Amino acid sequence: MEAGNKQRRPVRVTIANQSFTLTTTGEDQEVVDLANRVDELISGIAARSSNSDPARLAILACLHLADRNLTVERELKAIEELRTLFRDRAKQMESLLDQAIG
């Protein structure tokens, strides 16, 4: 096996009372944990919904996860903008210190 080339393995999980065999090159438990989170999300949506059609529940879960993802992307963008601002200010301060010392 080449360095960095990990072997894919099957992992069995259950989501919304349906079994799936997923493949991973990472940690099996991580896949199981993710599947459990999705299952809990779908179960929570089903508990609050009058329509428990599996496709509808899956779509609502996807929308929820997409919203969460968008929020995280926005937060990361704001953090990157702050990093850029701090980097620029640090360069300005370094320049001012160089002028004061020199």
Residue pairs with C-beta under 8 A, 6 or more apart in sequence:
1 7
6 25
6 26
7 25
8 23
8 24
8 25
9 23
9 24
9 25
9 28
10 21
10 22
10 23
11 21
11 22
11 23
11 24
11 28
11 31
11 32
12 19
12 20
12 21
12 22
13 19
13 20
13 22
13 31
13 32
13 35
13 36
14 20
14 35
14 39
15 35
15 38
15 39
15 42
16 39
16 42
16 43
16 46
16 54
16 57
16 58
18 54
20 35
22 31
22 35
24 30
24 31
38 61
41 61
41 64
41 65
42 57
42 58
42 61
45 57
45 60
45 61
45 64
46 52
46 57
49 56
49 57
49 60
